[in-house]
């Protein structure tokens, strides 16, 4: 195979290997494959550079989590198709706790990375998962904490408005009125959790390490 690197052409000899056929893809006979796997190496930095890189990576995780939250509804149909329709799991799609544990296990069993890289990957995965859960919990929906915060803010605005207009202090917002919406949110969250569990068992996500 010919490749071009830094303006220079290189010829590399490849030995294809075979993969067992995947019935859900309509394959009958073994398939010859070739691939490229990058080598994982540690890049040691100075303390100042490490702090800068950590802040930058943290910012990227937060931004990525926000984008994932907004894209979550659009990814559910693809997840259903991949789970029950024999589709291919999207590496950047939704994944549940079982899937995260499986990917972490695959990374720990990889022979292409040292223990330091494996520990770093595990810590980064746990941090990313916790940041996403924290941001999700801030959505202004009951029974999430963000829903209780939204009600407290509304009550505070109403009291402040009454104080400025010299009106009687209004009664706190009656959360019982939001019980139907709260139950709907619980049902949706429970259904999504079951769907992710089924997806991670029936058609687990596999990453190359």
N, C-alpha and C positions, 0 to 999 in steps of 0.2 A: 504494500500500500504506500502510495506517495503522499507525503505531507509537506507543508511549507511552514517553516518556523523562523521567525526573525529574518524573512527575506531569503532564506536558504531552503532548498528542496532536499528532502530526505526520503530514502526508500527503506521501509521497514517490512520485515517478513512476519507474517501472521499465520498462526495455526488455528483454524476454526475448530471449535468444539461443538458438541451436540447437546440439545436440550430435549427433554421429553415432551411429546405433543400435549397441547392444552385443548381439551375437548370443547370447552366453552368458546374457544376461538375458531372452532371448526377444523382443527388440525388433526391429522391421522398419523402421520409419520414423524419421526424425530426431525428437528429443525437444526440446521447448522447456524451457529452464531459466532460473531466476534464482538469484542467490546473493549472499552478503555476504562480503566479504573485509576483515579488519581491517588497519589500517595499522600497520606496525612503526615504532616510534619509540624513541630512546634516552632513558633516564631517568638523568640524571647525579646521582651521590650524593657525599656527603662521604666522606673516607677511612674514618671510623669506621662510617658507614652501609654502605659497600661491604664492609668486613670482616664486619659483622654479617650482611648479606645473603648473602655468600659462605658463611659457616658454616651459615646456615639452608638454603641451597640444597644444600650438600654433605650435610647431614643428610637432606634430602628424597630425594636421589639414593640414599643408602645404604639408607634405609627402602624406597624403591621397588624397589631391586635385590633386597632380601630378599623382598619380596612377589612379585616376578617369579620368583624361584627356586622358591618354594613353589607358584606357580601354573603353572609350566612344564609339568608332565605333563598338566594339564587342557587346555592350549591346543593340544597336539599334534593331537588329532582335528580341531579346527577348521581347523588349518593344512593338514592332508591334504585336507579337504573343499574348502577354498579353492583348493588347488593343482591337484587332479585332478578335482574335482567341479563346477568353474565357480562356486564361491562367491565372496563378497566378502572381501578381506583385512581383518582387524581392525586398525585403526590402532594399537591398544594390544596387538596380538598379537606373536608371535615374528617376528624378522627377523634375517637373517644379515649377514655382512660385505658381500656384494654389495648387499643392500638398504640398508644404512647408507651405502655409497658413493653409491648412486643418490639417496637422500634428500638427502645432503649436496650432490650435484651440482644437484638441483632447487632447493635453497636458494640456492646460489651463482648460479644463473641467474635467480633471481627479480628482478623489477623493483620489488617493493614494499618492499624493504629496502636500506639502504645497506651499504657495505662493512664498517663497524664492526659492524653487526648480523649480517652474514654470518659474519664472523670469530668473533664471540662464539658464534653457533650452532654453528659447526664445532668450536670448542674445547670447548663444553659437550657436544657429541655424543661427541667423543673421550674426554673425562673420564668420561662416563657409561658408555661401553663398557668402559673400562679398569677402572672400579670394579666393574662387574658380573662381568667376567672374573676379577678378583682374588677376589671373594667366592665365585664358582663354584669356583675353584681350592682354596678352603678346605674344601670338602665332604669329610667323612671317608671318601673312597673312593679306592682305588688305581686308576690311577696318579697321581692328583692329589696335590698337596703336602699337602692336608688328610689324605689317607690315611696318608702317611708320618709326619705329626705325630701322628695318632691312635695309630699303632703305637709311636712313641717315648714317648708319654704312658703307654700301657699297660705298656711295659717299665719305665718309671720307677716306676709304682705298684707293680708286682710286686717290684722290687728294694727299694723302701722298705718294703713289707710284710714281705719276708724279713729285712731288717735289724732291724726292730722286734721280730720274733718270733725273732731270732737263728737264722735258718735259712740254709743255703747260698744263695749268689747264683744265682738261676735263669738258665737259658740265655735268650738273646734270642729274641723271638718269631720263629718260622719263617714268613717271608713267602711261602715257596713254597706253603704251604697256601692262600694267597689268590689264587693264579694264576688259577683258574677265574673267580672274581669279578672280577678285574682284566680278564680278557679280555672278560667280559660288559659291563663298563663301557665298554671301548674300542669294542666293537661298537655299543652304544647311542649313544655320542657320535659315532661315525662315521656311523651312520644318520641321526642328527638333523642333522648337518652337511650331508649330501647332500640331505636333505629341505628344509632352509632354502635351499640353493643352487638346487634345482629351483623352489621357491616364488618366489624373487626373480627368476628368469628367466621362468617361465611366467606367473605372476600377480603382477607386482611391486607393491609398496606405493607408493601415490601420496598425497602430502600437498599441501594447498593452501598456497602461499606467496604 
